[in-house]
Amino acid sequence: MEWDNKDGDCGIIMEYNFDMRRMQDLQEIIDAFSGKVLLLCSEFAFNILSVVFELMDIPKGKAEIHAVKNRLFGGSIKASWLLTVFDFGQEFKDYCSCNNRPDLIIIPEEPFDYQGYDLKGHHYGKLMEETRIDVKLG
């Protein structure tokens, strides 16, 4: 088998189907919170989460989804597993430059190990310190 990559496309694509139990978890987090919620996700997850949000019973203006660009690898990685606390922080700053600050941030759990550290060794709690907003994994 010969590899034909004339267009310079990536050689690997990882697929992850959305677990509907996650929708229930997100719904519970959003329902339990009284303020505005910002869900930061990978670029690949944005479209699927947009559909999921349409299926959820969320009052208009209560929650918003925003895709995070992976800056560590120059924007070439679009999956959540390689996002870092830095990536989330930068995207939050970009978001706030055009929008009101949210009251809660939800980020995916995939970029973090079982103790909450990203691949650069930063705990997701650092995002809470930098933004002064509660951050939940979801």
C-alpha positions as CSV (number, residue, x, y, z in Angstrom):
1,M,0.0,0.0,0.0
2,E,1.4,3.3,-1.0
3,W,0.8,6.5,1.0
4,D,-0.4,9.3,-1.3
5,N,-0.2,12.6,0.5
6,K,0.2,15.1,-2.3
7,D,-2.1,17.7,-0.7
8,G,-0.2,17.8,2.6
9,D,-3.2,16.6,4.6
10,C,-2.7,15.1,8.0
11,G,-1.9,11.5,8.1
12,I,-3.9,10.6,11.2
13,I,-7.5,11.3,12.2
14,M,-8.8,10.2,15.6
15,E,-12.5,9.8,16.0
16,Y,-14.5,10.0,19.2
17,N,-18.2,9.4,19.3
18,F,-20.1,11.6,21.8
19,D,-21.3,9.7,24.9
20,M,-24.9,10.7,25.6
21,R,-24.2,10.3,29.4
22,R,-22.0,13.3,28.9
23,M,-25.0,15.3,27.7
24,Q,-26.8,14.5,31.0
25,D,-23.7,15.6,33.0
26,L,-23.5,18.9,31.1
27,Q,-27.2,19.5,31.6
28,E,-26.8,18.9,35.3
29,I,-23.9,21.3,35.6
30,I,-25.6,24.0,33.6
31,D,-29.0,23.6,35.5
32,A,-27.3,23.8,38.9
33,F,-25.6,27.1,38.0
34,S,-27.5,30.4,38.1
35,G,-25.1,32.5,35.9
36,K,-23.9,32.3,32.3
37,V,-21.9,29.2,31.3
38,L,-19.1,29.1,28.7
39,L,-18.2,25.7,27.4
40,L,-14.8,25.6,25.9
41,C,-14.2,22.7,23.5
42,S,-11.9,21.5,20.8
43,E,-12.4,22.5,17.2
44,F,-13.4,19.0,16.3
45,A,-16.0,18.9,19.1
46,F,-17.6,22.2,18.3
47,N,-20.1,21.0,15.7
48,I,-21.2,17.9,17.6
49,L,-21.6,20.0,20.8
50,S,-23.7,22.5,18.9
51,V,-26.1,19.7,18.0
52,V,-26.1,18.4,21.5
53,F,-26.9,21.9,22.9
54,E,-29.9,22.0,20.6
55,L,-31.1,18.7,22.1
56,M,-30.6,20.0,25.6
57,D,-33.2,22.1,27.5
58,I,-31.0,25.2,28.1
59,P,-32.6,28.6,28.3
60,K,-31.5,31.0,25.6
61,G,-28.4,33.0,26.6
62,K,-27.6,30.7,29.6
63,A,-24.8,28.8,27.9
64,E,-22.5,29.2,25.0
65,I,-20.0,27.0,23.2
66,H,-16.6,28.3,22.0
67,A,-13.9,26.3,20.1
68,V,-10.4,26.5,21.5
69,K,-7.5,26.8,19.0
70,N,-4.5,24.6,19.9
71,R,-1.7,27.1,20.1
72,L,1.0,24.7,21.5
73,F,1.2,22.9,18.1
74,G,0.6,25.9,16.0
75,G,-3.1,25.3,15.4
76,S,-2.6,22.1,13.4
77,I,-4.1,19.9,16.1
78,K,-7.9,20.1,16.5
79,A,-8.6,17.4,19.0
80,S,-9.1,18.0,22.7
81,W,-6.5,15.6,24.0
82,L,-3.6,17.9,23.2
83,L,-5.1,21.2,24.4
84,T,-3.4,22.9,27.3
85,V,-4.3,25.2,30.2
86,F,-2.5,27.9,28.2
87,D,-4.8,27.2,25.2
88,F,-7.9,27.5,27.3
89,G,-6.6,30.7,28.9
90,Q,-5.8,32.4,25.6
91,E,-9.2,31.4,24.1
92,F,-10.9,32.8,27.3
93,K,-9.1,36.1,26.8
94,D,-10.1,36.2,23.2
95,Y,-13.7,35.4,24.1
96,C,-13.9,38.1,26.7
97,S,-12.5,40.7,24.3
98,C,-15.8,40.5,22.4
99,N,-18.3,39.1,25.0
100,N,-19.3,39.6,28.7
101,R,-17.4,37.4,31.1
102,P,-19.1,34.1,31.9
103,D,-19.8,33.0,35.5
104,L,-18.7,29.4,34.9
105,I,-16.3,27.7,32.5
106,I,-16.7,24.1,31.5
107,I,-13.7,22.5,29.8
108,P,-13.3,18.9,28.5
109,E,-11.6,16.3,30.7
110,E,-9.6,14.7,27.9
111,P,-6.6,17.0,28.0
112,F,-6.0,16.2,31.7
113,D,-4.6,13.2,33.5
114,Y,-6.4,11.7,36.5
115,Q,-5.0,14.4,38.8
116,G,-6.0,17.3,36.5
117,Y,-2.7,18.0,34.8
118,D,-2.2,18.8,31.1
119,L,0.7,17.6,29.0
120,K,2.8,20.6,30.0
121,G,2.3,19.8,33.7
122,H,-0.2,22.5,34.5
123,H,-3.3,21.8,36.6
124,Y,-6.6,23.0,35.2
125,G,-7.0,24.9,38.5
126,K,-4.5,27.4,37.1
127,L,-7.2,28.5,34.7
128,M,-9.5,29.3,37.7
129,E,-6.7,31.3,39.3
130,E,-6.1,33.3,36.0
131,T,-9.7,34.0,35.2
132,R,-11.1,34.2,38.8
133,I,-14.0,32.1,37.5
134,D,-15.0,28.6,38.6
135,V,-13.9,25.9,36.1
136,K,-15.5,22.5,35.9
137,L,-14.5,19.5,33.8
138,G,-17.3,18.2,31.7
